[in-house]
Amino acid sequence: MATQKLYAGAKLREMRVRLDLTQKDFAAKLGVSLPYLNQMENNNRPVSTTVVLALAQEFGMDVTELSAGDSERLVSDMREAMADPVFADDAPPLADLRLTASNAPALARAFLSLHRAYRQTHERLASLDEALGREDARIQASPWEEVRDFFHYCDNYIDAVDHAAERFSATGDIRAAAVAELERGGITVRQTEMEGLRRYDPEAKVLYLSNRSAPQTQLFQMLLQVALLRQNTLLEATLDFAKFQSEEARAIAKIGLANYFAGAALMPYGRFLEAAQTCRHDLELLAIRFGASIEQIAHRLSTLQRPGAKGLPFFFVRVDQAGTITKRHSATRLQFARFGGACPLWNVHRAFETPGRFLRQLAETPDGVRYISLARDVSKPGGSYGAPVRRYAIALGCEVRHADALVYADNLDVSNDSAYEPIGISCRICERKDCHQRSVPPLERRLTINPGQRGVLPYEVS
């Protein structure tokens, strides 16, 4: 197999600007000529092995950061945006999108923000009767989508918060540490019969936890409250850096960061990474060891992207029974649709049919990359008879080249081409011509309509 060339011009420029170096000085430190550096920064030449070594030795850079993770995300997001009917006659070829993502990532993000604003405007016009007469009817991103994209482009890893949580958990018994930290703030923890999981009374300084919740859920809620009350300065500084467009987005993100702190304290990075590698990422063993749920374990595995100490590059997704994606992250080349649901051929949808069981799937995406995917249903009881049960399915996976590090790959014939099921991302950007589950035609393909013939689809994809 030919070695893939590494083009990382945007990241080289970003690093040089961050170090406040001229091209001449940067080239000297990397041991290359000025024209050569200029060509690398403009992606006219790949990053050489000499430069990769110099980046690691001279600047202590984690060279895995040069990988095309951000570029792949941008390409996937732009392809989905281009699937909008408004671009029906002007959709650029995939090669142009890749060139934009690698050479001008800021422009690509600006385009995505513009398209998101267009979608918001379109949705407002669709319900104009609600917007008429409102003085605050302004164009801005959905707060939820804005926060989702923040975590998405941070690789689902927030370094300062993760390190703070790890330091907090180093004190020993994490439950005792959480109670002690709250007590230092004058806060009393009480269990009570209540709806919901947690309620904090700031005047009485009492944190109420539902006695219907499982012990690990109660602990998680205590750690979340620790983050909100005792780590507020850190959370606010992180939010300042993110520069959200609305107070609603900032408030949602703060809860997200508090949840991140709670998960990282419950499963501290170093110990969790070592345990995951030792047990070959057995989710049930990790859940027992760290007192967490299967979903929490799977989600934490997808955040192990600390520079210099990265875990396996996993994708993680959660879907509801309607197929809507409610959580998504990918450190792999596989990216999820920003709008709508996941590919119906993916095993995450079948998990609802086999409650309490792990489903394994070998899958191949249209770009030829092969994955191993693990899926399982997740039920969240209401805590009493007759209370509604929330049901989701989660999927966790990685490229099949990491199969040896997964206990779930045992006895799977990863070398058998016929063992891989064809899956996609979204019908509008999936190029498969013979998919029996296709819902809409693919972008960038001409259709042939034959009134005298009907196959699986009412059209043929050229």
Rosetta blueprint (number, residue, H / E / L):
1 M L
2 A L
3 T L
4 Q L
5 K L
6 L L
7 Y L
8 A L
9 G H
10 A H
11 K H
12 L H
13 R H
14 E H
15 M H
16 R H
17 V H
18 R H
19 L L
20 D L
21 L L
22 T L
23 Q H
24 K H
25 D H
26 F H
27 A H
28 A H
29 K H
30 L H
31 G L
32 V L
33 S L
34 L H
35 P H
36 Y H
37 L H
38 N H
39 Q H
40 M H
41 E H
42 N L
43 N L
44 N L
45 R L
46 P L
47 V L
48 S L
49 T H
50 T H
51 V H
52 V H
53 L H
54 A H
55 L H
56 A H
57 Q H
58 E H
59 F H
60 G L
61 M L
62 D L
63 V H
64 T H
65 E H
66 L H
67 S L
68 A L
69 G H
70 D H
71 S H
72 E H
73 R H
74 L H
75 V H
76 S H
77 D H
78 M H
79 R H
80 E H
81 A H
82 M H
83 A L
84 D L
85 P H
86 V H
87 F H
88 A L
89 D L
90 D L
91 A L
92 P L
93 P L
94 L H
95 A H
96 D H
97 L H
98 R H
99 L H
100 T H
101 A H
102 S H
103 N H
104 A L
105 P H
106 A H
107 L H
108 A H
109 R H
110 A H
111 F H
112 L H
113 S H
114 L H
115 H H
116 R H
117 A H
118 Y H
119 R H
120 Q H
121 T H
122 H H
123 E H
124 R H
125 L H
126 A H
127 S L
128 L H
129 D H
130 E H
131 A H
132 L L
133 G L
134 R L
135 E L
136 D L
137 A L
138 R L
139 I L
140 Q L
141 A L
142 S L
143 P H
144 W H
145 E H
146 E H
147 V H
148 R H
149 D H
150 F H
151 F H
152 H H
153 Y H
154 C L
155 D L
156 N L
157 Y L
158 I L
159 D H
160 A H
161 V H
162 D H
163 H H
164 A H
165 A H
166 E H
167 R H
168 F H
169 S H
170 A L
171 T L
172 G L
173 D L
174 I H
175 R H
176 A H
177 A H
178 A H
179 V H
180 A H
181 E H
182 L H
183 E H
184 R H
185 G L
186 G L
187 I L
188 T E
189 V E
190 R E
191 Q E
192 T E
193 E L
194 M L
195 E L
196 G L
197 L L
198 R E
199 R E
200 Y E
201 D E
202 P L
203 E L
204 A L
205 K L
206 V E
207 L E
208 Y E
209 L E
210 S E
211 N L
212 R L
213 S L
214 A L
215 P H
216 Q H
217 T H
218 Q H
219 L H
220 F H
221 Q H
222 M H
223 L H
224 L H
225 Q H
226 V H
227 A H
228 L H
229 L H
230 R H
231 Q L
232 N H
233 T H
234 L H
235 L H
236 E H
237 A H
238 T H
239 L H
240 D H
241 F H
242 A H
243 K L
244 F L
245 Q L
246 S L
247 E H
248 E H
249 A H
250 R H
251 A H
252 I H
253 A H
254 K H
255 I H
256 G H
257 L H
258 A H
259 N H
260 Y H
261 F H
262 A H
263 G H
264 A H
265 A H
266 L H
267 M L
268 P L
269 Y H
270 G H
271 R H
272 F H
273 L H
274 E H
275 A H
276 A H
277 Q H
278 T H
279 C L
280 R L
281 H L
282 D L
283 L H
284 E H
285 L H
286 L H
287 A H
288 I H
289 R H
290 F H
291 G L
292 A L
293 S L
294 I H
295 E H
296 Q H
297 I H
298 A H
299 H H
300 R H
301 L H
302 S L
303 T L
304 L L
305 Q L
306 R L
307 P L
308 G L
309 A L
310 K L
311 G L
312 L L
313 P L
314 F L
315 F E
316 F E
317 V E
318 R E
319 V E
320 D E
321 Q L
322 A L
323 G L
324 T E
325 I E
326 T E
327 K E
328 R E
329 H E
330 S E
331 A L
332 T L
333 R L
334 L L
335 Q L
336 F L
337 A L
338 R L
339 F L
340 G L
341 G E
342 A L
343 C L
344 P L
345 L L
346 W L
347 N H
348 V H
349 H H
350 R H
351 A H
352 F H
353 E H
354 T L
355 P L
356 G L
357 R L
358 F L
359 L E
360 R E
361 Q E
362 L E
363 A E
364 E E
365 T L
366 P L
367 D L
368 G L
369 V L
370 R E
371 Y E
372 I E
373 S E
374 L E
375 A E
376 R E
377 D E
378 V E
379 S E
380 K E
381 P L
382 G L
383 G L
384 S L
385 Y L
386 G L
387 A L
388 P L
389 V L
390 R E
391 R E
392 Y E
393 A E
394 I E
395 A E
396 L E
397 G E
398 C E
399 E E
400 V H
401 R H
402 H H
403 A H
404 D H
405 A H
406 L L
407 V H
408 Y H
409 A H
410 D L
411 N L
412 L L
413 D L
414 V L
415 S L
416 N L
417 D H
418 S H
419 A H
420 Y L
421 E E
422 P E
423 I L
424 G L
425 I L
426 S L
427 C H
428 R H
429 I H
430 C L
431 E L
432 R L
433 K L
434 D L
435 C L
436 H L
437 Q L
438 R L
439 S L
440 V L
441 P L
442 P L
443 L L
444 E L
445 R L
446 R L
447 L E
448 T E
449 I L
450 N L
451 P L
452 G L
453 Q L
454 R L
455 G L
456 V L
457 L L
458 P L
459 Y L
460 E E
461 V E
462 S L
